[in-house]
Amino acid sequence: MRTTLTIFGWLLLVQGVGGLVNTLLGFWRWAHDLLVVNLLPFLEGYEVFAAIVIGVLGLALLAIADSMGKQANKQGGEQ
């Protein structure tokens, strides 16, 4: 479970940062079709905000995965 959360967290974080950089600076034309914020038509006009939300969700998943790892290490040390 921790590995899955870590993978999805990094994926969302990369999507969020990539979407934000591409929307603000626009120099990643090759990555335009790879970013989620550009593929969803209902986000048109809100790409910056959606990219920020996606990045924050990625950070939250990474924090949850990290706390799960610390909890597993703590439980392993008590036994």
C-alpha positions in Angstrom: 0.0 0.0 0.0 2.8 2.4 0.9 4.5 1.8 -2.5 1.3 2.5 -4.4 0.7 5.7 -2.5 4.3 6.8 -3.1 4.0 6.1 -6.9 0.7 7.9 -7.2 2.0 10.8 -5.1 5.0 11.3 -7.3 2.9 10.9 -10.4 0.5 13.6 -9.2 3.3 15.9 -8.0 5.0 15.7 -11.4 1.7 16.3 -13.2 1.0 19.3 -11.0 4.4 20.9 -11.4 4.5 20.1 -15.1 1.1 21.5 -15.7 1.9 24.7 -13.7 5.2 25.3 -15.5 3.6 24.5 -18.9 0.6 26.8 -18.3 2.6 29.7 -16.9 5.7 29.6 -19.1 4.4 27.6 -22.1 7.8 26.3 -23.2 6.9 22.5 -22.9 4.9 22.3 -26.1 6.0 18.6 -26.5 4.5 17.8 -23.1 1.1 19.5 -23.7 -0.7 16.3 -24.5 0.9 14.4 -21.6 -0.4 16.6 -18.9 -3.8 15.9 -17.3 -4.8 19.5 -16.9 -4.6 19.9 -20.7 -6.6 16.8 -21.5 -9.7 17.5 -19.4 -12.0 19.9 -21.3 -13.9 21.2 -18.2 -10.6 22.5 -16.8 -10.1 24.9 -19.7 -9.3 28.3 -18.3 -8.5 26.9 -14.8 -5.3 25.0 -15.7 -3.2 26.9 -13.1 -5.5 26.2 -10.2 -6.0 22.6 -11.3 -2.3 22.0 -11.5 -1.8 23.5 -8.0 -4.5 21.2 -6.6 -3.1 18.2 -8.3 0.4 19.0 -7.0 -0.9 19.5 -3.4 -2.8 16.1 -3.7 0.5 14.5 -4.7 2.3 16.0 -1.7 -0.5 14.8 0.6 -0.2 11.3 -0.8 3.6 11.3 -0.3 3.1 12.5 3.3 0.6 9.8 4.0 3.0 7.2 2.5 5.8 8.5 4.7 3.7 8.4 7.8 2.7 4.9 7.0 6.4 3.9 6.7 7.2 5.6 10.0 4.3 3.8 11.7 5.4 0.4 10.3 8.9 1.0 11.5 7.7 2.1 14.9 5.5 -1.0 15.2 8.3 -3.3 14.1 10.6 -1.9 16.8 8.1 -2.5 19.6 7.7 -6.2 18.9 
